[in-house]
Amino acid sequence: MGKSAVMSLRLKPELGSRIERLASAVDRPKNWIVEQALEEYLDRESWQVAQIKQGLAEAEAGDFASEAKVAAFKRKHLK
């Protein structure tokens, strides 16, 4: 394991309690719980930002679905 960065933060009391309860329930340190939560959050948000940027680039390039593709999608998914 590499070096760890030390970070201090303030939490709402209930959030701190939830972290403590979960850490106790799964027999893990609180910092492990927080690291897992942050990794999942950062992965999800990074993916979402990348998808938005890709969509904007496609829109700026004029790469839109045709009316026929939109109609086919509606028939299939919006019954």
Phi and psi in degrees as a GROMACS rama.xvg file:
@    title "Ramachandran Plot"
@    xaxis  label "Phi"
@    yaxis  label "Psi"
@TYPE xy
-78.4996  -175.628  GLY-2
-66.2795  150.838  LYS-3
-105.735  145.964  SER-4
-88.772  139.164  ALA-5
-97.9906  131.365  VAL-6
-137.472  141.241  MET-7
-115.55  139.84  SER-8
-149.002  158.441  LEU-9
-102.085  135.538  ARG-10
-122.541  152.837  LEU-11
-62.8901  142.387  LYS-12
-53.0262  -40.902  PRO-13
-65.3421  -37.0205  GLU-14
-65.868  -42.3821  LEU-15
-60.6271  -40.2135  GLY-16
-65.3269  -40.5067  SER-17
-63.3547  -40.4622  ARG-18
-62.7749  -45.5511  ILE-19
-61.2759  -44.0616  GLU-20
-63.9038  -43.7375  ARG-21
-67.0155  -42.7378  LEU-22
-58.575  -41.7352  ALA-23
-66.7103  -42.3794  SER-24
-64.5817  -35.0972  ALA-25
-103.072  4.91663  VAL-26
55.2609  50.056  ASP-27
-129.088  156.337  ARG-28
-68.0539  153.407  PRO-29
-59.3787  -38.8319  LYS-30
-63.9324  -29.7386  ASN-31
-65.8838  -43.6467  TRP-32
-59.8936  -46.9809  ILE-33
-65.397  -42.3668  VAL-34
-60.5697  -44.2285  GLU-35
-61.0008  -45.2695  GLN-36
-63.1365  -43.193  ALA-37
-65.9352  -41.943  LEU-38
-61.019  -45.9472  GLU-39
-62.8793  -43.3518  GLU-40
-62.3936  -48.5492  TYR-41
-64.7667  -39.9883  LEU-42
-60.7322  -47.1243  ASP-43
-65.2279  -45.8716  ARG-44
-67.9338  -38.3955  GLU-45
-62.8373  -42.5129  SER-46
-61.8008  -44.7589  TRP-47
-63.7426  -43.2043  GLN-48
-62.5908  -41.943  VAL-49
-62.7832  -41.0816  ALA-50
-66.0226  -39.5811  GLN-51
-63.954  -45.1574  ILE-52
-61.808  -40.5994  LYS-53
-63.5448  -43.7034  GLN-54
-62.7643  -40.8223  GLY-55
-65.0871  -40.6983  LEU-56
-63.5059  -41.2089  ALA-57
-64.5358  -41.3833  GLU-58
-65.0233  -42.4039  ALA-59
-64.3943  -29.0889  GLU-60
-84.0474  -1.6326  ALA-61
77.2329  19.8744  GLY-62
-88.6393  82.5173  ASP-63
-110.951  157.732  PHE-64
-71.3982  144.342  ALA-65
-71.7116  163.641  SER-66
-60.6144  -35.5056  GLU-67
-65.9001  -41.4093  ALA-68
-66.1341  -38.8972  LYS-69
-64.809  -44.1019  VAL-70
-62.986  -42.9072  ALA-71
-63.0337  -40.3729  ALA-72
-62.1316  -45.3244  PHE-73
-61.2741  -43.7918  LYS-74
-61.1939  -39.3693  ARG-75
-76.7026  -42.4353  LYS-76
-107.547  -17.1347  HIS-77
-118.472  55.2827  LEU-78
